[in-house]
Amino acid sequence: MDIELSAEDLGFRDEVVSFFAENAHKDGEDYNQWRMDWFAKAKDKGGWDVPKWPTQFGGPGWSPTQHYIWEQETAIHATPWDMPFGLGMLAPIVMNYGNEAQQKRFLPDIRARKVNWCQGYSEPGAGSDLASLRTKAVLSEDGTYYTVTGTKIWTTMAHIADWIFCLTRTDDSGRKQEGITFLLFPMNQDGIEVTPIITLGGAHSVNTVHITDVKVPVENRIGEEGKGWTYAKGLLQHERTGLAGVSRSLVALESLKDQARTIARGNSTLMDEPAFKAKVADLEVDLMALEFTELRSLASASAGAAPGPESSIMKLKGTEIQQRIQKLTVEAGGLYSAAWGATSVGPSFARAGMGGYLASRGYTIYGGASEVQKDVIAKNVLGLKKSTSVQTSKENGRNSS
Ligand SMILES: Cc1cc2nc3c(=O)[nH]c(=O)nc-3n(C[C@H](O)[C@H](O)[C@H](O)COP(=O)(O)OP(=O)(O)OC[C@H]3O[C@@H](n4cnc5c(N)ncnc54)[C@H](O)[C@@H]3O)c2cc1C
């Protein structure tokens, strides 16, 4: 997509590209040290380490176009790895609903990437229907701490996380959405056991977290007791917007086209085959439409609005597109894609393709499954009436927005 960039925006892009070039990781350089230095230098640029944070909390206050440029350039250049849980998911909740002491205590360490967070929402029996969660938190008689017991599942990166933000049940006498309390506690303590779940692609990123009689001081409760559902919903919208990955898909599609040009088909290449070309063209059209939706979303975000139901469009379409690119990559690799994991058969992109394809199955499940996003879009974007048969699950689930 070509956006007319002003001279000022072009200048900003040059500055971003120079920053990436000057601070690129060098061969032999200690990765962790480079990562910490990179974020410190980005902070000195005026909040480039926290592009989406409001200026009040140290963010850069960029225009939608500047955010768009940043997204594009970070997809092209190698920047340090980052986890979304603290920076993009918990931080907005602490900013909006945490008290001043919590903001001072938690935000600086999130910003400095000193503390890794994980998200304790899902439970066995509470995924889409999240409000059915049963992890219990009981307030002590003197009102100073909660005792938490329960099981969280699919907890991404729990095995390396320092802290967890956790939805707990403090009251089960009313509607499911009432009586949910949002607690923060460290992972490295007695009463917490993390067991790995190995997913389809062979990777270990998700876990089960067993919590037994863990004491959590009331100072670690965000907002009011029993009002956690309101805070949790806000967080889900931030999560969904972050999962669309438009710039990454643009780069991945360009790279797939380059790869297809290396695969011989008679006198030409796979990229010249009409059937393959048509699939690439379909993807390009859908990606362009999603880019415009992202720009609209960036425009309202930089005007100070919280993400709305359009985050469900971004999540639904963005993750479907990512899966289609992965699938087409496997298709382009042909038989060599089946040699997944081997080191010396066929082109390297084909060998890596299958792992990416298998991992991508989860994209349309986490952050709220696609069916759930369609419910949100039907109700809150298209204004369609609910059918009575799905009413209960919609009101309880990850689709409430
Ligand atoms: C790779 C990965 C990482 C994850 N990371 C985390 C994490 O860090 N923290 C965390 O808390 N959770 C995490 N999750 C959990 C994720 O949010 C849930 O898996 C998701 O919300 C679906 O819940 P479920 O697995 O219980 O499936 P279910 O809710 O049982 O759904 C099963 C099927 O039923 C469909 N369905 C359910 N309700 C409806 C409805 N109302 N209308 C139509 N269809 C419906 C779903 O679309 C789905 O296909 C992760 C999941 C994956 C796969």
The ligand as a Tripos MOL2 file, in Angstrom:
@<TRIPOS>MOLECULE
LIG
   53    58     1     0     0
SMALL
NO_CHARGES

@<TRIPOS>ATOM
      1 C1         -0.5920  -21.3050   21.5700 C.3       1 LIG1
      2 C2         -1.5590  -20.8330   22.6160 C.ar      1 LIG1
      3 C3         -1.1400  -19.9130   23.5760 C.ar      1 LIG1
      4 C4         -2.0200  -19.4870   24.5780 C.ar      1 LIG1
      5 N1         -1.5610  -18.6070   25.5580 N.ar      1 LIG1
      6 C5         -2.3790  -18.2650   26.5800 C.ar      1 LIG1
      7 C6         -1.8840  -17.4600   27.6620 C.ar      1 LIG1
      8 O1         -0.7130  -17.0450   27.6960 O.2       1 LIG1
      9 N2         -2.7260  -17.1770   28.6850 N.ar      1 LIG1
     10 C7         -4.0320  -17.5930   28.7010 C.ar      1 LIG1
     11 O2         -4.7420  -17.2550   29.6460 O.2       1 LIG1
     12 N3         -4.5250  -18.3750   27.6890 N.ar      1 LIG1
     13 C8         -3.7310  -18.7120   26.6450 C.ar      1 LIG1
     14 N4         -4.2100  -19.5210   25.6140 N.ar      1 LIG1
     15 C9         -5.5640  -20.0510   25.7230 C.3       1 LIG1
     16 C10        -6.5470  -19.4740   24.7100 C.3       1 LIG1
     17 O3         -6.9150  -18.1600   25.0240 O.3       1 LIG1
     18 C11        -7.7430  -20.4230   24.6820 C.3       1 LIG1
     19 O4         -7.2750  -21.6540   24.1270 O.3       1 LIG1
     20 C12        -8.8770  -19.8940   23.8320 C.3       1 LIG1
     21 O5         -9.4930  -18.8100   24.4820 O.3       1 LIG1
     22 C13        -9.9360  -21.0030   23.5410 C.3       1 LIG1
     23 O6        -10.3420  -21.5940   24.7200 O.3       1 LIG1
     24 P1        -10.3400  -23.1970   24.8780 P.3       1 LIG1
     25 O7         -8.9890  -23.6870   24.4770 O.co2     1 LIG1
     26 O8        -10.8100  -23.5000   26.2630 O.co2     1 LIG1
     27 O9        -11.3520  -23.7240   23.8050 O.3       1 LIG1
     28 P2        -12.9460  -23.7450   23.9360 P.3       1 LIG1
     29 O10       -13.3990  -22.4640   24.5430 O.co2     1 LIG1
     30 O11       -13.3500  -25.0150   24.5810 O.co2     1 LIG1
     31 O12       -13.3560  -23.7570   22.4340 O.3       1 LIG1
     32 C14       -13.3350  -24.9390   21.6530 C.3       1 LIG1
     33 C15       -13.9640  -24.6480   20.3260 C.3       1 LIG1
     34 O13       -15.3060  -24.1900   20.4960 O.3       1 LIG1
     35 C16       -15.5150  -22.9440   19.8150 C.3       1 LIG1
     36 N5        -16.4020  -22.0670   20.5700 N.ar      1 LIG1
     37 C17       -16.3180  -21.7730   21.8790 C.ar      1 LIG1
     38 N6        -17.2630  -20.8610   22.2160 N.ar      1 LIG1
     39 C18       -17.9490  -20.5450   21.0880 C.ar      1 LIG1
     40 C19       -19.0350  -19.6610   20.7950 C.ar      1 LIG1
     41 N7        -19.5780  -18.8800   21.7290 N.pl3     1 LIG1
     42 N8        -19.4800  -19.6070   19.5110 N.ar      1 LIG1
     43 C20       -18.9180  -20.3800   18.5500 C.ar      1 LIG1
     44 N9        -17.8900  -21.2490   18.7740 N.ar      1 LIG1
     45 C21       -17.4220  -21.3370   20.0320 C.ar      1 LIG1
     46 C22       -14.1170  -22.3220   19.7480 C.3       1 LIG1
     47 O14       -14.0150  -21.4420   18.6830 O.3       1 LIG1
     48 C23       -13.2370  -23.5300   19.5760 C.3       1 LIG1
     49 O15       -13.1020  -23.8720   18.2190 O.3       1 LIG1
     50 C24        -3.3510  -19.9540   24.5940 C.ar      1 LIG1
     51 C25        -3.7790  -20.8600   23.6160 C.ar      1 LIG1
     52 C26        -2.9010  -21.2950   22.6420 C.ar      1 LIG1
     53 C27        -3.3860  -22.2890   21.6110 C.3       1 LIG1
@<TRIPOS>BOND
     1     1     2 1
     2     2     3 ar
     3     2    52 ar
     4     3     4 ar
     5     4     5 ar
     6     4    50 ar
     7     5     6 ar
     8     6     7 ar
     9     6    13 1
    10     7     8 2
    11     7     9 ar
    12     9    10 ar
    13    10    11 2
    14    10    12 ar
    15    12    13 ar
    16    13    14 ar
    17    14    15 1
    18    14    50 ar
    19    15    16 1
    20    16    17 1
    21    16    18 1
    22    18    19 1
    23    18    20 1
    24    20    21 1
    25    20    22 1
    26    22    23 1
    27    23    24 1
    28    24    25 2
    29    24    26 1
    30    24    27 1
    31    27    28 1
    32    28    29 2
    33    28    30 1
    34    28    31 1
    35    31    32 1
    36    32    33 1
    37    33    34 1
    38    33    48 1
    39    34    35 1
    40    35    36 1
    41    35    46 1
    42    36    37 ar
    43    36    45 ar
    44    37    38 ar
    45    38    39 ar
    46    39    40 ar
    47    39    45 ar
    48    40    41 1
    49    40    42 ar
    50    42    43 ar
    51    43    44 ar
    52    44    45 ar
    53    46    47 1
    54    46    48 1
    55    48    49 1
    56    50    51 ar
    57    51    52 ar
    58    52    53 1
@<TRIPOS>SUBSTRUCTURE
     1 LIG1         1 GROUP 0 **** ****
